[in-house]
Amino acid sequence: MISPKPKVVFFDLDGTLLDYEVSAKQSLKNILESKGIEVDIEVFYPKYQKINADLWTLFEQKKAALDFILVDRFRILLEAWNLTREELETISKEYLEILSQQSHMCPNAIEILEYLKVKYPLSVITNGVHFVQEGRLKATQLGAYFAHLVSSEVVGVSKPDQTIFQKALDLTKINVEESLYIGDSIQSDLIGTNNINMPFVFYNPKKNTVPSHLPTPKWEISNLLQLKELL
C-alpha cells in the first residue's frame, strides 16, 4: 500500500486509460479513405507512428509548436501525394475530429476508476489536444470520473515540464507530496514527475526498460487492477 495515502490521484490518458494506438489507427484509416488515398493501413500506420512519435518528442522538448507538428506529420507521411499546405491542414483538422470520437480504452480502465472514485478525487494531466481528449472522455464516458482535465494545449507547456504538473496541483489545491500520478510514458510521465518530485506509479504493460540514467520508479504495475493493491 502507498503511504501516506494521496489526497488526489492524477492519471495520464493515452496509453494509460485510453488506447491511443487503436484509436489513431482507425482514425488514420478513416481520413485517408475519405480523401481517396488508397494504402495498406497495416503497412502505412507504423510509418505514421514513427513520424508522429518523433514530432511529439520535439514538442515535448520545446523544439516544435503543437500547431506545426499536427500538420507536419501528414506532410511527411503523404509527401508522395504532393498535397498543398491547405489540403494537409484540412486532413489534420478532420483527422483530429475523427480521433475525438474514438472510444477505445485500455484494459480495466472503467473497473479501476469505479474502484478509485469512492476513495479519491481524480483528475487528468495529458499532452493531447484538448478538444480531442475531451471528446474521447465523453465518447468513453470516462469524463464523469474526473474533476479536472489539464492539457498541455491549454496550459501552454507539455509534460515533462513541471509547470503542467504544478497547474494540476494548483487546481486541486494540494501540495505535491499529497498527490499521486499514474502514467505509462518514460519520457513525459516518469521524467515529468521526477522533475517536480511527484509520487509516481509507472503503468508498464509492455514491460519497457527504464534507462539506467533515470530513476527507478518506486511503484510499477502491468495491469491497472494492481492499483487496488496500492490504493
N, C-alpha and C positions, 0 to 999 in steps of 0.2 A: 504493500500500500504506500501511496505517496503521502508523506507527512512533512510539514503540516498540510492539511487539505487546502487546495486553492479556493479563492473566493469567486474566480471567474475562469472558465475554460475557453480558450480560443482554438478554432480549427482553421487549417488551410482547407481549400476546396478541391482544386484539381489534383487528382491522384490520391486524395485522402478520403473525401466524401463523394465527389463527382468523378465519373470515369471520363476523363478528357479524351483519351485516345479513341475510344469507341465513338464519342460524340463528334470529334474533329474529323474522323474518317468518314462518317456518314454525311456530315455537312459538306465536306470537300466533294464527295461523290455527287451529292445533290446539286451543288452550284455548278460543277463542270458539266453535268448532263444538261442543266438548264441553259447553258451557253453553247451547247452543241460541240463541246470539246470531248472527243472520244479517247479515253485512255483506259488502261487496265489499272483499276484503283489499287489492286494488291501490289502492283509494282510502283505505282505513282505515289501512293501515300507515304511510304518510307522516305522518299525524296523530300516530300513536304515536311515530314517530321524533322529531318536533319536541318533543312533550311530554317524552319521555324525555331528550333532549339538554339541554333547559332545566333539568330537575330534576337531572341529573348534574352540570351546571355549578354549581348551588347546592351540591351535595355536595362537589365539588372545592374550592369557595370556603369550605367550612366553615359554610355558611348553612343546611344541612338535614342531618338524620341519615339514615343509609342505610336503616334500617327504615321511615322515613317516606316516602322517595321511591319505594321499591319498591312500596308500596301506593298512594300518592297518584297515581302515573302512571295507574293504572287508574281511580281515582276521577274524574280529569279526562277521560280517554278515554271512559269509559262513563257519563258524567253523565246522559245521556238515558234510561238504563235504571233509574235510581233504585234502585241496589243498596245494601244495607246495608254497614256497615263490615266486618262479619263475612264477608259474601259477597265483598267486594273482597279481604280478606285471604286467603280460600281461593283465589280466582283468582290472586293474586300468588304464593302458595306453589306451586300446581300449574303455573303458567307457568314458574317457575324450575326445577322438576323436569323439565319437558319440555325446557327450554333446556339443562339439564345433560347431556342425552343426545345433543345435536346433534354431528355430526361434520364439519361443513363447514369447509374450510381455505382459506387464501389461496393463490394460485398459487405453486408451487415451495417450499412450506413444508418438506415432507419432504426434498426434494433438498438444500436448503441446510443443514438440520440434520444430514443424513448427512455432508455435507462438513465441517461445523464440529466435529462431536462428537469427531473424532480429533485435533483441533488445540487445542481449548479446553474448559474446563469451562463448562457453560451453565446459566443459571438464569432465572427469570421474575419480573418485577415487574408486577403488574396491579391495576387498580382494581375488578375484577369481584368478585362474590360468591364466596367461597372454594369452597364445595361445587360451585357451578356450573362454575367454571373447572377444578376438579379432575376433575369428571365429563367435561367436554369434552376435557380432555387424555387421559383414559382412552379415550373414545369414538374419538378420532382416533389413538390410540396414540403421541401425541407426548410423553406424560408421561415415558417412558423416557429421553428425551434430557436431562432437567433434574434437577439436584441439588436445587434449592430452588424452591418456589412461594411467593413473597412477595406476599400480598394485602393490600389496604387494609383489608378487613374484620378480618383478624387483627391487623395492626399497629395499627389504630385511627386512622390518618390516610391520606389518599389523595394520589396524585400530583396536583399538582406539589409538595406539601410535601416538603422534602428529607429528612424523618425516614424515610420509607419506603425511600428510596434508601440511606440510612445503615444501615438494618436489613439490607438485602441485602448491603451491604459487610461488615457485622459477621459475618453468617452465613458468608460466603465467605472471611473473614479476609484481605482485601486493602485497600489504600488506594484512594481514588477515582481517582487518576491511573493506576492499574493496571487499570482496568475499561473496558468499552465497553458502551454501551446502544443498542439498536436499537428504534425505535418510530415510529408514524405520526401521533401526535397533537401538534398545535402547543401546545394548552393544557396537557396533562398531561405529555407527554414532552419536548418542546423546552424549555418553561419550567422543568419539573422538573429536568432535567439541568443546565440553566444555573444554577439555584439552588444546586446543590452542586458545580458545575464538573466534571461527569462527561462524558467524551468521548461524543459522540452521533452516530449515523448516522440521518438523517431518511429513513424509508421513505415515499415520497410518490408512490404510483401514480396518484393523482387530480390531481397537479400543482397542489396547493393553494399559494397565495401566502402566504409568511410576512409578517405585518405589519411595516411599516418600523421600528416601535419595538422590535422584538425582534431578538436576534442572529441573523445568518445562519448556518445550520448549516454546519459545516466540511465535512461529507460528506452528500451527498444521493443517493438511489437511487430508481428507479421500479420495479425488479424485484429480488426477493430474491437472485437469482442474481448480481447485480452485487457482492454481498458477497465473492464469490470473488476479485474484483479488489482488494478492500481488505484481505482477510484470507487 
